[in-house]
Amino acid sequence: MKIIDIKRKTKTEKRYSKKMGELLTKVTYIKKRFLGLPIKTLHKYRETYYGEVKNCDDCVI
C-alpha cells in the first residue's frame, strides 16, 4: 500500500447551466489520498453529450 496515491472516480450528478438548464452528467473527480483517506480534490471535469471534456466551474449544482 502506497502512502500517497491519486485516484480517479466517476459518478453521476445533477448539474445546472444557463444554456441547457438542469442535466444529469458524469463528473470525474481526481483526488489525492494519504493512507487511503482523501486529502484534496486536484481536478474535477465532466464530459458533454458531444464528447467534449469541460471543467465543472461553469455549472452549478
N, C-alpha and C positions, 0 to 999 in steps of 0.2 A: 504494500500500500504506500502510495506516494504521500508526502507531507503536503505539498501544494500541487493541485491539478486544476484543469479547466474543463468544464462540462458544458455541453450544448443540449438544450431541452426545448421541444416544440409543444405548444398547447394552443387550443382554440379559445379565442377571446372575442367578446363583443367590443367593437370599436366604433367611433363616430367621426365622420369627416364632413366638412361643409358641403362638398360637391356630391357625395354619394349617400349621405345620411348614415343610418346605423347599418353595420355589416358584421358578419362573422368572418374572422380571418385567422389564419395560423400565425402565431407570433413565436419567434425563436429567440430564446434567451441564452446568452453566453455568460456563464458565471465562474468566478474564481472561487475555489474551495480550499479550505485548510482542514486537514484531517477529516474530510467528508462533510464538513459544515460550510454552507455558503457564506462567503465574506462580502463579495462585491459583484454587482452586475456590470460586466465590461461593456456589453453592447446588446441591444435588442432590435430586431428588424422583422418585417413582415413581407410576405410575398403577395403580390396583387393577382387579380384574375388573369392578367395578361403575361404573367411570369416575371414581371419586374420585381426587384428587391428594393424595398423602401425602408427608411428609418421610421421608427414609431413616434417621433416627435410631432409630426403633423396631424396625428389622430388623438382624440381624447377618449378616455374610457367612459 
